[in-house]
């Protein structure tokens, strides 16, 4: 219990230090384009009251949710397939390594030519950002299943299906969920980049517009809103993992 309170105190202290440093740096000022936290918070409140920020988030979240959902389903399934079958690994892993290393700015024009500037192109950007991360983490999670657990399953004459669902998946779930969190974060970045580089809508439109007219508190308010939304979703994934696959941590 004491350790739990200590960790929470350190978490709160880290937030206080970072936010205090932001306020201090904005008041120096470090740059005219870097407003203090208080001005950014006031701009966020004003944009929330007049409806601009919620409306922009509602537009941005559509390709984000669709892309992250597709990425999670495809990524985990492909990661499991590459981890369980050597032939699928040889066929798929090089492709996902290339996609992870490819510069997104060079790929977006091809997506625009293929899908236009609508929802399909933005969902594709989210998937390109998120899927390789999830696949590679899931693949590594399966491949690093402790050999002792696999030997135990063989000793008890477990079938291939039983070994996968009762040994490999439970052992790999922490790393798979870590990949989901990393992929989700990359997907959020991809959604905002798509709005900045494909068509100015949603949060991307707010960022571009307020940057163009030098209203930097409003610009930072839009950026921070996406960061908060991403953090909340990652916290949801962490709690979902805790509920489904980590009974020992849940009990603690």
N, C-alpha and C positions, 0 to 999 in steps of 0.2 A: 504493500500500500504506500509506504514511504517513497519507494522508487517511482511509483506511478505519479505521485504528486510532484516529485522532483522533475520528471520528464515533462509534465505539463507546465511547470514553472519555467523550465528552460525554453519550451516552445513559445510561451507568451513573451518571455524576455527577448527571444530572437525577433519576433514580430515588432516589439516595441523599439528595439535598436534599429531595425531596418526602416521602419516608418519614421522614427525620429531623425535618422540620417537623411531621409528623403526631404523632410520638412526643412531641416537645417541647410541642406545643399540648395534647395529651391529658393531660400531666402538670402543666400550669399550675394548674388545668384551665381551658380556655376555657369549657366548659360541662359540667355533670354528665352530659349526654347525648352527650358526645364523648369516648370512651375512647381511651387511647393505643394505638399500633400493637401494642405487646407484648401487651396484654390482648386485642386483637382476634385476633392470631395464635394466642394460647393457646386462645381460644374456638373458632377455626376448627379447630385440631388436635383439640380435645375432640369437636366435632361431627362431625368426619371419623371419629374412632375409634369413636364409638357409632353411626355410620351415618346420622345425621339429614341431614347435608349432602349426601352422595352420593345418598341417596334423593330428597331434594328437587330436586336438580339433574336427576336422571333423569326426574322428573315434568315439570319446567319445560321441558326440552329437546325434548320431543315436539312440542308446538304450535310451538315456536320453529323447529325444523328443517323441519317441514312448511310453515309459513308463509314462511320465508325461501326455501325451494326453489321454492315456487309463485311468490313475488314475483320471484325472479331470472329464472325462465323467462318469466313474463308481462311483467315490466318491460322486459327486454331486447327481446323481440319487439315489444311495443307501441312502445317507444322507437325501434326501427329503422323500424317502419311509419310512425310520425309524422314521422320524419326524411326518409324516402324519398318520401312521398306527401303532397302539399299538402292533399288532401281529408281524409285521415286526421288530419292535423295540426289543421285547422280543427275537426274533430269532437271530437278527443280531448284536446288540450292544455288547453283551458279547464276540462274536468272534472278533470284531474289537478292543475291549479293550485288549484282549489277544495278538493280533497281534502287537498292539502298544507297549506292554510291553515286547514282546519276544525279546531275544538277536539275532541280525541279524547273528552274526558269527556262531551261532548254527544252523541256518536255511539254510545258503548257501550250506553246504555239501549235504543236501537233494535235493536242487535245482540242483546241479551239477549232482547228480545221476539220477534225473528225466529228465533233459533237456540238459545235457552235458555242454560244456564250451563255447557255442556259444551265439548268440544274444538272444535267448529265455530266457536263464538263467539270463542274465544281465537285460533284461526288467522286469523279474519277481522280481528281487531284487529292482528295482526302484519302482515297484507297491507296494510291501510289505512295503516299507518305506513311500510312499506317500498316499496310499488309506486310511489307518485308520485315519490319520490326517484330511483329507478332509471330510471323512464320519462323524466323530465325531463333527467337527465344523459345518457342514451343518445341522446335526441333532439338535444340540443345537440352531442354528439360527432359525430353523422352530419352535422348541418348545417354544422359547422365543418371538414369535410374540406378540406384545402388545394386551392384551385382549380387549382393547377399540376398536382397529381396527376390530377385529373379530366380536364384538358386532355391530359395525356400518354396517359391511357387512350383518349380519343377519337382521338388521333393514331395510336395503334397499332390502331385499329378494334376495340377491346374491346367485347364485348357487355355488355348491362345486367347480366347475371349475373356476368360476369367483373369488371366494375367494382365491383360490390357486395362480392364475396368476396375479390378480390385488391387492391383499392385502398381502398374505404371502410371495411370492417371492420378491417383492420390499422391504418389511420390513426386510427380512432376507439377502438380497444381500450383505450388508457390511460385515457381519460375514462370509458368504459363501466365499467371495473373500479373506477375511483374512485367511480362511482355505486353499484356493487355493494357496496363497502365501507361507504359512507354508508347505503345502504338496509339492509344487514345490521345495522349498529349501531342504526338506528331500529327494526328488527324485534325486536332483543333488548330494547329499551326497551318496545316494545309488548307483548311476552310477559309481562314483569314487571308492567306496568300492568294487563294483563288479569287476572292472578292477584290483584292488589290490589283491583280494582274489580268483577270479575265473581264469582269464587269463590275463597276463600283456599286454594290448593293450592300445593305445591312451594315454591319460594323465596319467593313472595309470602306463603305461610302462615307461614314462619319469620320473615320480617320483621315481619309484623303481630303474631304471637304474642309475640315477644321485645320488641317495642316496648310492647305492652300491659302487660307485667310488668316493664318497665324494666330488662331485661337487654341493655344497649346493646352490649357487646362481641359478643354472639351476633348481634344485629341487623346490625351492621357487617360481621361475618364473612360473613353471607349475601349482603349487597350486594356485597362485594368479590369473592366467588366468581363472581357473574354477570359482573362487570366483567372478571375474568381470563378467563373462558370466551369472552366476546365478543372480547377482545384476541387470544386464540389463534386464533379463527376468522378474524379480519381478517388476521392474519399468514399464515394458510393461503391466503387469497385473494391476498395480495400475492405469495406464492411461486408460486401457480398462474399468475398473470399473467406473472411473470418467466419461467416455464418455457414458456408457450405463445406469448406475443406480444412478449417483449422480449429477443431474443437478444443485442442489444448490451450490455444491462446484465448479462445472465447471463455473457457472456464476460468483462466487466470484473470 
